[in-house]
């Protein structure tokens, strides 16, 4: 859905064509009522300020703004045993919003361990959560699973387990995200390909339904640069943003310590998205640790919009220190963070650096 559709009753700003997957802004502005003669136009809501860390001890954050005016938040809990959900009328309010557990890991069998990276999307009038999980008895046999809720309010109704998304191989797979482009719905995810000298690459496929893939499953990116292969050879956590005639797919690379960082793939909106040649890969990371601001391992991002419906917001996690004792996955202090996303003159995103703790500013 384009931003024009996100803001009912208001024209899109010039040269601001934008699709932010999973970040619908229609609830930010009421549809325009019939205008009275000489009536002044309604004021556009301002983007509210927010403070980082936005939500502590929540990694792999996903924030979506729905047409009901709420921001919905989910993320990885450090115990890796449940899926949580919050909502707020403002981004800043997510930090203090009540948190509900909407699903728990199974005590045995499938979906019993490593509950990672949930994303909640609205597809065909229902809510879906895509997440990673492993059997309680084989905790590294991680696969992608789906929950469905037909209730308009995702805090109500029943979350139904729809099963595993079946990919080409039964191998380590995680970090699924979905987006629609020109009437076609896609799934992007990370998976290990048998015979490849990496941990995971980024994959893309069309979808026949909210939990079913169809057609070819193509590899868009594999860890090839040194900065993608520190600790582990990883490309994971893809997320798509549509802007200025292009699709931008961010992803995260390397181990989950301070080497964790973000890369970028770019495709023309008119190209065949299932042709890997359509996607140009940045040879350098676009978002990295910063000693000045004391933010380390920024990654696993998504995008949303501020309350004004036009200010782009980068959502990600990071730690406040570099040195970690033991396995980084056992360190719980990856906090959810947000900051305005900038744009360069050529229409490409300007990620800047992860901002320091405190007020992250407000939208323009």
C-alpha positions in Angstrom: 0.0 0.0 0.0 1.4 3.4 -0.9 1.6 6.3 1.5 -1.2 8.0 -0.4 -3.4 5.1 0.7 -2.0 5.4 4.2 -3.3 8.9 4.7 -7.0 9.0 3.7 -8.3 12.3 2.6 -4.9 13.9 2.3 -2.7 14.2 -0.8 0.8 12.7 -0.6 3.6 15.3 -0.3 5.5 16.0 -3.5 8.1 13.4 -4.5 7.3 11.3 -1.4 6.1 8.1 -2.9 6.7 5.6 -0.1 5.7 2.1 0.9 6.7 1.2 4.4 5.8 -2.5 4.8 4.0 -3.3 8.0 3.9 0.5 8.9 0.5 1.7 7.8 -0.2 5.3 8.8 -3.9 5.6 8.1 -4.9 5.8 11.7 -2.7 8.9 12.2 -5.2 11.1 10.4 -9.0 11.0 10.3 -10.4 11.0 6.8 -11.3 14.5 5.7 -14.9 15.5 6.3 -16.9 17.5 3.7 -15.3 20.9 3.8 -17.2 24.0 4.8 -16.8 27.2 2.8 -13.7 29.0 3.9 -12.9 26.4 6.5 -9.2 26.1 7.4 -7.6 22.8 6.6 -7.1 20.4 9.6 -3.7 20.6 11.1 -1.5 17.6 10.5 -0.5 15.8 13.8 3.1 16.4 14.8 5.6 13.6 15.3 6.0 13.1 19.0 9.4 12.9 20.7 10.7 9.6 22.0 13.6 8.5 24.2 16.1 5.6 23.7 16.2 2.9 24.6 12.5 2.7 23.6 12.0 -0.8 25.0 14.6 -2.5 27.1 15.6 -6.2 26.7 13.7 -6.7 23.5 15.7 -7.6 20.4 14.7 -8.1 16.8 12.0 -5.4 17.1 9.0 -5.1 14.8 6.7 -2.1 14.9 3.7 -1.7 12.6 1.3 1.2 12.5 -2.2 0.0 11.7 -5.2 1.9 10.3 -6.8 1.9 13.8 -4.2 4.5 14.9 -2.1 2.1 17.1 1.5 1.2 16.9 1.9 -2.5 17.5 5.1 -3.8 18.9 6.6 -7.3 19.2 10.2 -8.5 19.6 12.4 -11.3 20.9 12.2 -11.8 24.6 15.7 -12.8 26.0 14.3 -16.0 27.5 13.3 -17.1 23.9 10.2 -18.7 25.2 7.2 -16.5 24.2 5.7 -14.0 21.9 4.8 -10.6 23.4 2.7 -7.7 22.1 2.3 -4.1 23.0 0.4 -1.2 21.5 0.3 2.6 21.9 -1.0 5.6 20.1 2.5 7.0 20.0 5.9 5.5 19.4 7.2 6.8 22.7 4.3 5.2 24.5 5.4 1.7 23.5 8.2 2.0 26.1 5.7 2.0 29.0 2.7 0.2 27.3 1.4 -2.9 29.0 2.9 -6.1 27.5 0.7 -9.1 26.8 2.0 -12.7 26.2 -0.1 -13.8 23.3 1.6 -17.2 22.7 4.1 -19.4 24.6 6.6 -22.0 23.5 5.5 -25.7 23.6 6.9 -27.6 26.6 7.9 -30.4 24.2 8.2 -31.0 20.5 7.9 -28.5 17.7 8.0 -24.8 18.6 9.5 -25.6 22.0 12.7 -23.5 21.9 14.5 -20.5 20.4 11.4 -18.4 19.8 13.0 -15.6 17.8 12.2 -12.5 15.8 8.4 -12.4 15.6 6.8 -10.0 13.1 3.1 -9.2 13.0 1.5 -8.3 9.7 -2.0 -7.7 8.5 -2.7 -9.9 5.4 -6.1 -10.3 3.7 -8.0 -9.0 6.7 -6.3 -11.1 9.4 -3.3 -10.8 11.6 -0.3 -13.1 11.1 2.8 -13.5 13.2 5.9 -15.0 11.5 8.5 -16.2 13.9 11.4 -18.7 14.3 11.2 -21.7 16.6 12.9 -25.1 17.1 11.9 -28.4 18.7 12.4 -28.5 22.5 14.6 -31.6 21.9 16.7 -30.2 19.0 17.1 -26.5 19.8 19.1 -25.6 16.7 16.7 -27.1 14.2 15.2 -23.7 13.7 12.4 -23.2 11.2 9.8 -20.5 10.3 6.3 -20.8 11.8 3.1 -18.8 11.5 0.3 -17.8 13.8 -3.1 -16.4 12.6 -5.7 -14.3 14.4 -9.0 -13.4 12.6 -10.0 -10.8 15.2 -9.6 -7.2 14.3 -8.0 -6.7 17.7 -4.9 -8.8 17.9 -5.1 -8.8 21.7 -8.4 -10.7 21.4 -9.5 -13.7 19.5 -7.4 -16.8 19.2 -3.9 -17.1 17.8 -4.1 -20.3 15.7 -0.9 -22.2 14.8 -0.9 -22.5 11.0 2.2 -24.6 10.9 5.7 -24.3 9.4 6.5 -22.4 6.2 7.9 -25.1 3.9 11.0 -24.0 2.0 13.1 -25.8 -0.5 15.2 -27.5 2.2 14.8 -28.6 5.8 17.6 -26.5 7.0 18.2 -23.7 9.6 15.8 -20.9 8.6 14.5 -17.8 10.4 13.7 -14.1 10.2 10.7 -14.2 7.8 9.1 -11.0 6.6 6.4 -10.4 4.1 5.6 -7.5 1.8 3.3 -6.9 -1.2 4.4 -5.2 -4.4 2.1 -4.5 -7.4 -0.4 -7.1 -6.3 2.0 -9.9 -5.5 2.9 -10.9 -2.0 6.4 -12.0 -1.2 8.3 -13.7 1.7 11.9 -12.8 2.4 13.8 -14.8 4.9 17.2 -16.1 6.0 18.3 -19.8 5.5 21.3 -22.0 5.2 21.6 -23.6 1.7 23.1 -27.1 1.7 26.7 -27.1 0.4 27.2 -23.4 0.9 30.1 -22.1 3.1 27.9 -19.8 5.1 25.4 -19.8 8.0 22.5 -18.1 6.2 21.8 -16.2 3.0 18.8 -14.0 2.1 16.0 -15.6 0.1 12.9 -14.4 -1.7 9.7 -16.2 -3.0 6.2 -15.4 -4.0 3.5 -16.5 -1.7 0.4 -18.5 -2.6 -1.1 -17.7 0.8 0.0 -16.3 4.1 1.9 -19.4 5.1 2.6 -21.0 1.7 5.3 -20.3 -0.9 5.0 -20.8 -4.6 7.3 -20.6 -7.6 11.1 -20.3 -7.4 12.9 -19.5 -4.2 15.8 -17.3 -5.2 18.9 -16.3 -3.2 19.4 -12.5 -3.2 22.5 -12.2 -1.1 25.0 -14.4 0.6 27.8 -13.2 3.0 30.7 -12.4 0.7 32.4 -9.3 2.2 34.6 -9.4 5.2 32.2 -7.3 7.3 29.5 -10.0 6.7 31.6 -12.8 7.9 32.9 -11.8 11.4 32.3 -14.5 13.9 29.7 -16.1 11.6 29.0 -15.8 7.9 25.5 -14.3 8.2 22.9 -12.5 6.1 19.7 -12.4 8.1 16.8 -10.2 9.2 15.6 -8.8 5.8 13.1 -5.9 5.7 11.7 -4.0 2.7 11.0 -0.3 2.2 9.6 1.1 -1.1 10.5 4.7 -2.0 11.4 6.9 -4.9 10.9 4.2 -7.5 13.1 1.7 -5.7 12.8 -1.1 -3.2 15.4 -1.1 -0.5 16.0 -4.4 1.4 18.0 -4.0 4.6 19.5 -7.1 6.3 21.9 -7.8 9.1 25.3 -9.4 9.0 28.0 -11.1 11.1 27.8 -12.3 14.7 25.4 -10.7 17.2 28.1 -8.9 19.2 29.5 -5.5 18.3 30.3 -6.7 14.8 26.6 -7.0 14.0 25.7 -4.4 11.3 23.3 -3.7 8.5 23.7 -4.1 4.7 21.5 -2.9 1.9 20.1 -4.4 -1.4 18.4 -2.1 -3.9 16.0 -2.9 -6.8 14.2 -0.8 -9.3 10.4 -0.9 -8.7 9.8 -2.0 -12.3 12.3 -4.9 -12.2 11.7 -8.6 -11.7 12.2 -8.9 -8.0 12.8 -12.7 -8.3 15.8 -12.1 -10.6 18.8 -11.7 -8.3 20.4 -9.5 -10.9 17.7 -6.9 -10.2 19.2 -6.3 -6.7 22.3 -4.2 -6.3 24.2 -4.9 -3.1 26.1 -2.2 -1.2 29.8 -3.2 -0.8 29.9 -1.5 2.6 27.6 -1.7 5.6 25.1 1.1 5.9 24.6 1.1 9.8 27.3 0.1 12.2 28.5 0.3 15.9 29.6 3.7 17.0 32.1 4.4 19.8 31.1 8.1 20.1 27.4 7.3 20.8 28.2 4.1 22.7 25.8 1.9 20.7 27.0 -1.5 19.6 25.7 -4.2 17.3 22.8 -2.3 15.6 20.7 -4.4 13.5 17.6 -6.5 12.8 15.7 -3.5 11.8 12.3 -2.5 10.5 10.8 0.8 9.4 7.7 2.7 10.5 6.4 6.3 10.3 6.0 8.9 13.0 2.7 10.3 14.2 2.7 12.9 11.5 2.4 10.1 8.9 5.4 11.3 6.8 8.5 11.2 9.0 10.3 7.9 8.4 11.5 6.0 11.4 14.3 3.4 11.7 13.6 0.7 14.3 16.5 -1.6 15.4 18.2 -3.1 18.4 21.6 -2.4 19.9 23.6 -2.8 23.1 25.2 0.0 25.2 28.5 -1.8 25.5 31.0 -3.7 23.4 32.5 -6.3 25.7 30.3 -9.4 26.3 31.1 -12.3 28.5 30.3 -15.6 26.8 27.9 -16.2 23.9 26.2 -12.9 22.8 22.9 -14.8 22.5 23.0 -15.2 26.2 23.4 -11.5 26.9 19.8 -10.0 27.3 20.7 -6.4 26.8 19.8 -5.8 23.2 17.3 -2.9 23.5 14.8 -1.7 21.0 15.7 1.7 19.6 14.2 4.2 17.2 15.4 7.3 15.3 14.4 9.4 12.3 15.6 7.9 8.9 17.2 10.5 6.6 17.2 10.6 2.8 20.0 11.6 0.5 19.6 13.8 -2.5 19.7 10.8 -4.8 16.6 9.3 -3.1 18.5 6.6 -1.2 18.2 6.2 2.6 20.7 7.9 4.9 20.9 5.8 8.0 23.4 7.9 9.8 24.7 6.4 13.1 22.9 4.8 16.0 22.0 7.8 18.2 23.1 8.1 21.8 20.9 7.2 24.7 18.3 9.9 25.5 15.9 11.9 23.3 16.2 10.6 19.8 14.4 13.7 18.5 11.1 14.0 16.8 9.9 14.0 13.2 10.1 17.1 11.1 
